[in-house]
Amino acid sequence: MAEFWLIAVPLDKVSSQSLEKLKRATVKGSLGSYFRFHIPELKVGTLDVLLSVSDDLSRLDSYTEDVMRKTSQCIAELMEQSSDKFMENVLSNGVDLTTYLTKFQWDRAKYPTALALKPLTDLIFKQVAQVETEMKSRNAAYSDVKLGLRSLEEKKEGSLQTRSLTGIVKKEDLVLNSEYLTTLLVVVPRLVCVSVYWCLTQTSIRQWENTYESLSEFVVPRSSRKLLEEDDAGIFTVTLFKNAVSEFKANAKKHKFAVRDFNLEEVERQQQEMSRLSSDKKEQYGIFVRWLKVNFNEVFVAWIHIKALRVFVESVLRYGLPVSFQTLLLQPQKKQVKRLREELNSVFTHLDPITVTGKQEVSVLTPLIMISS
């Protein structure tokens, strides 16, 4: 989204002529584009109310912009893209953000002009605050699911000596519900270093295949099955009598074979938990992204209405009553910002009560609200 300026000038003859002069200079010098920005009649109230609302709107403007940016950043992170790319493609009320802004129409259904300025400001604040609160809650819930899933996935990483065996060992690989037999899981390294200078590749796995039946006389012959082989090790099953487990473990250790502790129920529980969390993450992702897109739109619309309110209040405070001013939306060309600002200062010099004759640069006292991404 590009940079925009919202300005307001009185409807007196001199200011109207100056505004037309600004329009011509903007077009002729290719300084930017201008658009009409309509602000409806709003309830003015007292001077004290205007001053109070002016302060409230300034704070609300910053707060709403912050919530809007957090929303766009959150959605960009979820979709694994840059927030700038998201901003380029996001829509507000069915049109891109720039079109919505340049064709702005006050939404009387959301923000009734029958309300006084203070209640209207409070209404917008409550809406934006509700979005922020719900976004934090939804983001926390989604993050919990992601962290839980990531924690289980990390247990599946690392060496076969330590990692979870979820997805590697299945029921059919084991002897279950036997009174006398049990199945052990053994990690066999592929590389055995006999000394600092001499390492043997594959020897250990071949050694396992040749010797596992002799590690105990109670090993079931030809019962070993390779479940997985990786660069550094393989994992094998072996079936034997339960009363020979201690003897087998002791002899396996002498050959640098590591018997893994294994609980099938725990592995199945982790597998079920991973499936549940994966399903929850997928479901929550879709719901959360849709919610963020809808509510980014809501916050953006609120933000532009806040800009309109600020221009209205500042204009009344600057130009007095009765309400008599017109607003213009300027979009400077990127390389012409300085020249357009100089032109703006020049044509509206008469609105600056402290202008000194011959002064090269004067401050812009017309209400000017910056809108940029």
C-alpha positions, 0 to 999 in steps of 0.5 A: 500500500502506498502513502496517502495524505488526507488534507482539509481546507475551508470552503472560503473563496481563497482556500477553494481557489488554492485547492484548485491550484494545488490540483492543477499543479499536482497533475501538471507536475506529475506530483501525484494523484488526488481523490475526493474524500467524503466525510458525512455530517457528524455531531460536533458537541462542545469544545471540551468534547472536541479536545478530548476526542482529538486526544482519544482519536490520536491514541486510537489511530496508533493502536488500531494501526498496530493491531492491523499490522499484527494481524497482517504479520500473523497471517503472513507468518501462517501462510509463510510469506512476507507481510508486504506480499500479503498487503499487496493481495489483501482485499477490503470489502471486496476491493484492494486497499487502495481502491477502498481508500480512494473510493471511500464511503462512510459506513453508516451501518457500522458507525451510525452518524447519529452517535456523538463523537465520543460514543462513536470513538468508543464504539470503534475502540471496542471493536478493534480491542475485541479483534486484538483479544480474540486474535491473541486467544486464537493464536495462542491455541494454534501455537499450542497445537503446533508446539505439541506436534513439534515436540512429538516430531522432535522425538522422532529425530536423532539417532536410533539409540535415543529417538522415538520408535513411533512409525518404525515398530508395528504390532506385527513386528512383535510377539505379544501376549505370550506367556514365555516369549518376548521380542527385543529391539536391538540397535546395531551400529554400522561402523565399529571403531576397533582403534583410533586408526581402524574403523570397520564399516558394515562389520557390526551388522554382519556380526549381528546377523551371524552371532545374535542366535548365540547370545543366549541359548534361548533365542528363537532361531532365525527370529531377527528382522531388520526394521530400519537401516540408516547411515549410522545404524540399523534396528533389528528385532529378536525373539527369545524366552523371557527368562533369558532377557538379562543374559541376552542384554549382557552379551549384546552389550559386549558386542556393542549392540544396544537393546532399546526399552520399548513400550508398544502402548506408549508408542501407539499413544504417541502415534494417536496424539500425533494424528490428533494434533496434525488433524487439529493443526490443519483444521485450525489453520484454515479457520484461523487464516479465514478469521484473520483475513475477515478481521484484517478487513474489519480493522482496516475499515475501522482505521480509515474511519478513524482517519476521517474522524480525526480530519473532521475533529481537527478541522472543526478545531482549526477552522471553527463553526459552523462546519465548513471545509472540504477534504482531499486525498492526495497520493504523492508519487514516490519521488515527488513527496518533497515537491508536493509538500512544498506545493502544499505549503505554498498554496495554503500559506494564507492558512498559517497565522505565523507565516513570516513574509519572505520565509522560504518554508512554512508549516502546513497548518491544514489538518494533514493525516498520513496513511501509509503501509 
